[in-house]
């Protein structure tokens, strides 16, 4: 190697150049792994937010006003109970939510915070995922309305 440098002095000293390339390559691979792993976690967080919203909406839709149902055959929800039930379900899962009740429908919007594994090293510690679902309370019977039955 010394003979080459004497013979071709324009080559100069190239010691350490592979180290810079290797460091850049490792950094790029690490960021790529972060995008792959944490991207998968982000998708899983989105699914978790949607699942929680759907279950919370169904939980709220079970809070029927039974007196109105029995007396008038009208499916309505007890609004405060339905909202509290849906929000309680979300709270038990460790997420935050907003719930609205309109007539026989419960709509829940969930915010789920998904922690990042690899991207946390570059300052992205978590991502917020949102899911929204609506459930409607329905009568489960196909019997005719007793008010319309003829008496004879």
Secondary structure, 3 states (H helix, E strand, C coil): CHHHHHHCHHHCCCCCHHHHHHHHHHHHHHHHHHHHHHHHHHHHHHHHHHHHHHHHHHHHHCCECHHHHHHHCCCCECHHHHHHHHHHHHHHCCCEEEEEEECCEEEEEEEEEEECCCHHHHCCCEEEEEEEEEEECCCCCCCCCHHHCCCC
